[in-house]
C-alpha cells in the first residue's frame, strides 16, 4: 500500500508514550491485573479473553456487526484491495494538520470493526487503542495483533474504560448512526478528547434516495432475524442481484431503476478499480450492514454542529461527504 514519508516527530512519538491507562467504566478508577481479568477497587471484575479486555456482555444489539466483521475480516483493508480508498477517506476526515501529526499522537478508535482505519492509523505511526462493542474486536486482533503500538478492548462508547480527556485524537467513523442515541454518543466521545485534541466523526444524513428504494422494506424484516440468518439472506440477495447491477453499470437510466428495485449496494460506478471478486465482497459487506443494523439514525449538518458545540468543542468543520456528514472539532486548550 502506498505510504507518505512520515514527518520528523516533535518531542516524543506516539509509540514512545505509554498507553492511556484502563479504568473501570463504571467508577473511572484504575484497574489492577488479577488472574483472568482486571479488578476495580470497588470489586467489579472484567474478563480478559484472548488478550482482549471485555467490558460488555456477550450479547448486544451489535451482534450482527460482530458476525459481519469476522466474516468479511479483510474486505475493506487497503492492503487487501490494493487501493487507497480507506486511506484517502481517513485523510479527508482528519484534515491535513492531524494527518501529518499522526506519528506523534495517541488515538482512540471507537467502533473499530475489523480494522479498516486501524490499518491506516498504525501505518502512519499513531499509537492506537481500538474499541468495539461487538466481537469485531476479535477480527481486529487477527488483522492487527496487540503490540506496543496497538491495543484492543471490547467496550461500549457510552461507558469507555478510561479517565476523561486523555486522547489526542478520538475517531469514530461509520458508527454513531447505529447507536441508540447519537447525541449521547457524540458527548461521550468528546469527553475523551484532551484539550487541543480532535474528535473526528461521520453520520448518515437525510436522503430522498434511501426512501425511494426497496432497502427499507427488506431491512424491516432482516434486522429482526438472528445474526446468522440475516447474513445468509443478505448473501442470497447479493448472489442473485449483483450480476444485474453489473450488467447495467454503464447505462445510467437502467442503473437508476435497478438501484431502486434491488436492496443490494454495489460499487461498480463509485469504485470501478475494484475487480469482480472485490466488488462482490464489498457488496456482501455493505448490503449486510445496511439491512441488518438495529439502529439507523439520520442527522442534518446543523444537528451535528449543534451536538459538537454542546459537547464543548470548537473549530468545527462539518460538511456533506462519504456516507452523509463528515465532521471534526477540537477541544479548546482553555
C-alpha positions, 0 to 999 in steps of 0.5 A: 500500500502506498505510504507518505514519508512520515514527518520528523516527530516533535518531542516524543512519538506516539509509540514512545508514550505509554498507553492511556491507562484502563479504568473501570467504566463504571467508577473511572478508577484504575484497574489492577491485573488479577488472574483472568481479568482486571479488578476495580477497587470497588470489586467489579471484575472484567474478563480478559479473553484472548488478550482482549479486555471485555467490558460488555456482555456477550450479547448486544444489539451489535451482534450482527456487526460482530458476525459481519466483521469476522466474516468479511475480516479483510474486505475493506483493508487497503492492503487487501484491495490494493487501493487507497480508498480507506486511506484517502477517506481517513485523510479527508476526515482528519484534515491535513494538520492531524494527518501529518501529526499522526506519528506523534499522537495517541488515538482512540478508535471507537467502533473499530470493526475489523480494522479498516482505519486501524490499518491506516492509523498504525501505518502512519505511526499513531499509537492506537487503542481500538474499541468495539462493542461487538466481537469485531474486536476479535477480527481486529486482533487477527488483522492487527495483533496487540503490540506496543503500538496497538491495543484492543478492548471490547467496550461500549462508547457510552461507558469507555474504560478510561479517565476523561480527556486523555486522547489526542485524537478520538475517531469514530467513523461509520458508527454513531448512526447505529447507536441508540442515541447519537447525541449521547454518543457524540458527548461521550466521545468528546469527553475523551478528547484532551484539550487541543485534541480532535474528535473526528466523526461521520453520520448518515444524513437525510436522503430522498434516495434511501426512501425511494428504494426497496432497502427499507422494506427488506431491512424491516424484516432482516434486522429482526432475524438472528445474526446468522440468518440475516447474513445468509439472506443478505448473501442470497440477495447479493448472489442473485442481484449483483450480476444485474447491477453489473450488467447495467453499470454503464447505462445510467437510466437502467442503473437508476431503476435497478438501484431502486428495485434491488436492496443490494449496494454495489460499487461498480460506478463509485469504485470501478478499480475494484475487480469482480471478486472485490466488488462482490465482497464489498457488496456482501459487506455493505448490503449486510450492514445496511439491512441488518443494523438495529439502529439507523439514525439520520442527522442534518449538518446543523444537528451535528454542529449543534451536538459538537458545540454542546459537547464543548468543542470548537473549530468545527468543520462539518460538511456533506461527504462519504456516507452523509456528514463528515465532521471534526472539532477540537477541544479548546486548550482553555 
